Amino acid sequence: MREKKSSAQKSIPNPMNLVNRGRLGLAKKERSTAIRERKITEALLSVGCSFVRSMDGNNKTWHR
């Protein structure tokens, strides 16, 4: 009985997953870019660099 129940639940898609997938469709690229930037930042910090965001907030510059 329990196995049948779980398979039936799997066949029903979770509406929240569908909503999130639709909403994050465009943001997925930005999110992966942010993750990549964070990994690069952590790598450079371990080497001894610091990540400095310029005053306007758009341009990103590296300072040793």
C-alpha positions in Angstrom: 0.0 0.0 0.0 2.7 2.4 0.9 4.7 1.9 -2.3 1.5 2.6 -4.4 0.9 5.7 -2.5 4.4 7.1 -3.0 4.3 6.3 -6.8 0.9 8.2 -7.0 2.4 11.2 -5.3 5.4 11.2 -7.6 3.1 11.3 -10.7 1.5 14.5 -9.4 3.7 17.5 -10.1 4.3 19.9 -7.3 2.7 23.2 -8.3 5.2 25.2 -6.3 8.0 23.5 -8.2 6.3 24.5 -11.5 5.8 28.1 -10.3 9.5 28.4 -9.1 10.7 26.8 -12.4 8.8 29.4 -14.4 9.8 32.3 -12.2 13.5 31.3 -12.1 13.7 30.6 -15.8 15.2 34.0 -16.6 17.0 34.4 -13.3 18.8 31.0 -13.6 21.6 32.5 -15.8 22.0 35.4 -13.4 22.1 33.0 -10.4 24.8 30.8 -12.0 26.8 33.9 -12.9 26.6 35.1 -9.2 27.7 31.7 -8.0 30.6 31.7 -10.4 31.6 35.2 -9.3 31.4 34.2 -5.7 33.7 31.2 -6.3 36.2 33.4 -8.2 36.0 35.9 -5.3 36.7 33.2 -2.7 39.6 31.8 -4.8 41.2 35.2 -5.1 40.6 36.0 -1.5 42.5 32.8 -0.6 45.4 34.0 -2.8 45.3 37.4 -1.0 43.1 39.6 -3.1 40.0 41.5 -2.0 36.8 42.1 -4.0 35.9 45.7 -4.1 32.7 47.0 -5.7 33.1 50.6 -7.0 30.9 53.4 -5.7 28.3 53.2 -8.5 27.7 49.5 -7.7 27.8 48.4 -11.4 31.5 48.2 -12.2 33.5 45.5 -10.4 37.2 46.0 -9.9 39.9 43.8 -8.4 42.4 45.3 -6.0 45.4 43.4 -4.7 
